[in-house]
Amino acid sequence: QVRLVESGGGLVQAGGSLRLSCAASGSIWSINAMGWYRQAPGKQRELVAVIASGGSTNYVDSVKGRFTISSSNAKNTVYLQMNSLKPEDTAVYYCNAESTKLNQNYWGRGTQVTVSS
């Protein structure tokens, strides 16, 4: 089992920045990738950014150049630095951990990000 705890959400004005954190515990040895997803009201959950255990990253087009995903192996934590925030970034952001070894996907409870115009 892997437990994920997100923090760092909040209310920010358009153009502002926030940094989300996701602390992983448990069977972290099994994780091969971690990512951030978001879900806005009335919309499907979408992948925002992902980082593999080897360090490669990928982003949805709408956040490229504004968001940066990173990880601290020492702290078992993944971060999402969000700059130049837009109202359309408003959503609940969820941390995800993928384990192909255990054939499992793990989710955090989510953290609300609200960007006012």
Secondary structure, 3 states (H helix, E strand, C coil): CEEEEEECCEEEECCCCEEEEEEEEECHHHCCEEEEEEECCCCCCEEEEEEECCCCEEECHHHCCCEEEEEECCCCEEEEEECCCCHHHCEEEEEEEEECCCCEEEECCCEEEEEEC
